[in-house]
Amino acid sequence: MRSFVTTTFALALAFAPAAAFAQQAPPQQPPAGQQPPAGQQPPAGQPPAAAQPAAPAAPKLALKGAAGVLFVQVKADQTAVFDEMMGKIISGLANSSDPELKAQAASWHFYKGMEPTPQGTIMYVVLIDPAKPNTEYQFFEVIQKTLSEEQKRDPATAEMYKKYNAAIAGMSLLNLTPGGK
């Protein structure tokens, strides 16, 4: 099970930058003079219905307990890159104008293992306490929420995501509840 979680999360990390920059094709309009297919047009005499706001997407990485721990294996020669990424997350949250993101900043804590793992990686422990339900904790998604629109479009941002992704060798998640309950 652990390898499934690690593999799944590693794949999510690998594809997050592409998903963040993917653009949806605009809805197809019928050629001039043609009517849209049945079911796509309002009844006669009624204006088109207002577009319904899209429901927020479910978090890619949500924590289910009161707290959570991410065990992140970082390539030994890439610890500075991972430190940079965690600094970007924490400072981005702290400097956000969104009160919910700003509140998250105090809950993120990360620690670096002093000894290498048997695989030669460096283990980081990312403690999120308290965790908030239905909140995104996937690294790249959190960073994305803290960027300006201009930063999101900047090609350097895609390169940043690639660099951060390349530093991570694996990850697993542990949801926590208070003891004795």
C-alpha positions in Angstrom: 0.0 0.0 0.0 2.8 2.4 0.9 4.4 2.0 -2.5 1.0 2.6 -4.2 0.6 5.9 -2.2 4.2 6.9 -2.9 3.9 6.1 -6.6 0.5 7.8 -6.9 1.8 11.0 -5.2 5.0 11.0 -7.3 2.9 10.9 -10.4 0.7 13.7 -9.1 3.9 15.7 -8.5 5.2 14.9 -12.0 2.0 16.0 -13.7 1.1 19.0 -11.6 3.1 21.5 -13.6 1.5 20.4 -16.8 -1.9 20.5 -15.3 -1.3 24.0 -13.8 -0.5 25.3 -17.3 -3.0 23.4 -19.3 -5.5 25.5 -21.1 -9.0 24.4 -22.0 -10.1 24.9 -25.5 -12.8 27.5 -25.8 -16.3 26.1 -26.4 -17.0 25.5 -30.0 -19.4 27.9 -31.6 -21.6 26.8 -34.5 -20.6 28.3 -37.9 -22.4 31.4 -38.8 -26.0 30.8 -39.8 -26.2 27.4 -38.1 -28.2 26.6 -35.0 -26.5 25.0 -32.0 -27.6 21.3 -31.4 -30.9 20.7 -29.7 -30.6 20.9 -25.9 -27.9 23.6 -26.2 -30.2 26.5 -26.9 -32.7 28.2 -24.7 -36.4 27.8 -25.4 -37.8 30.3 -27.8 -38.2 33.8 -26.4 -35.8 33.2 -23.4 -32.3 34.6 -23.2 -29.4 32.1 -22.6 -29.0 31.0 -19.0 -26.2 32.6 -17.1 -23.2 30.4 -16.8 -23.1 28.5 -13.6 -19.9 29.0 -11.6 -17.7 26.0 -11.6 -17.6 24.1 -8.4 -14.1 24.2 -6.8 -12.0 21.3 -7.7 -11.4 18.7 -4.9 -7.9 19.0 -3.4 -5.3 16.8 -5.0 -3.8 16.2 -1.6 -6.1 16.6 1.4 -5.4 15.6 4.9 -8.1 13.6 6.7 -7.0 14.0 10.3 -6.4 16.8 12.8 -2.8 16.9 11.5 -0.7 15.2 8.8 2.8 14.3 8.0 4.4 14.0 4.6 7.6 11.9 4.5 9.5 13.2 1.5 12.6 11.5 0.2 14.8 14.1 -1.5 17.8 13.4 -3.7 20.9 14.0 -1.6 22.3 16.6 -4.0 19.0 18.4 -4.3 18.3 19.4 -0.6 18.9 23.1 -1.3 16.2 22.9 -4.1 13.7 21.3 -1.7 14.6 23.8 1.0 13.9 26.6 -1.5 10.6 25.1 -2.5 9.4 24.8 1.2 10.5 28.4 1.8 8.5 29.5 -1.2 5.4 27.6 0.1 5.7 29.0 3.6 6.5 32.6 2.6 3.9 32.5 -0.2 1.2 31.5 2.2 2.3 34.0 4.9 2.4 36.9 2.3 -0.9 35.9 0.6 -3.8 38.4 0.7 -6.2 35.4 1.0 -7.0 35.0 4.7 -7.4 31.2 4.4 -4.0 30.8 2.7 -2.4 33.2 5.2 -3.8 31.1 8.1 -2.2 28.0 6.6 1.3 29.4 6.8 1.5 28.8 10.6 0.5 25.1 10.2 3.4 24.1 7.8 6.6 22.9 9.5 9.4 21.0 7.9 12.4 19.1 9.2 15.4 17.6 7.5 16.8 14.2 8.5 20.4 14.3 9.6 21.3 10.8 8.2 20.7 9.6 4.7 18.1 6.9 4.1 19.3 3.4 3.0 18.5 4.5 -0.6 20.9 7.4 -0.2 18.2 10.1 -0.1 17.6 12.6 2.6 14.3 12.3 4.4 12.3 15.4 5.1 9.3 15.4 7.4 6.7 18.0 6.6 4.3 18.4 9.5 1.0 20.1 8.9 -0.6 20.9 12.2 -3.4 21.8 12.4 -4.7 20.5 9.1 -7.9 21.9 7.7 -10.4 19.7 5.9 -10.9 20.2 2.1 -7.7 22.2 1.9 -5.1 21.7 -0.8 -1.7 20.5 0.5 -0.1 19.3 -2.7 3.1 21.3 -3.0 2.8 22.7 -6.5 -0.9 23.5 -6.1 -0.2 25.5 -2.9 2.6 27.4 -4.7 0.3 28.0 -7.7 -2.3 29.6 -5.3 0.3 32.1 -4.0 1.5 33.3 -7.5 0.3 36.3 -9.3 -1.3 35.8 -12.7 1.9 37.2 -14.3 4.0 34.7 -12.4 1.8 31.9 -13.4 2.3 32.7 -17.1 6.1 33.3 -16.8 8.1 30.4 -18.5 10.4 30.5 -15.5 7.6 29.2 -13.3 7.3 26.0 -15.4 11.1 25.6 -15.1 10.8 26.1 -11.3 8.2 23.3 -11.1 10.4 21.0 -13.1 13.4 21.7 -10.9 11.3 21.1 -7.7 9.8 17.9 -9.1 13.3 16.6 -10.0 14.5 17.0 -6.4 11.9 14.6 -5.0 12.6 10.9 -5.1 9.4 9.7 -3.3 6.8 10.6 -0.7 4.2 9.1 1.6 1.4 10.5 3.7 0.3 9.9 7.3 -2.9 11.3 8.6 -2.9 11.9 12.4 -5.6 12.2 15.1 -5.0 13.2 18.7 -4.0 10.3 20.9 -6.5 8.9 23.4 -9.5 9.6 21.3 
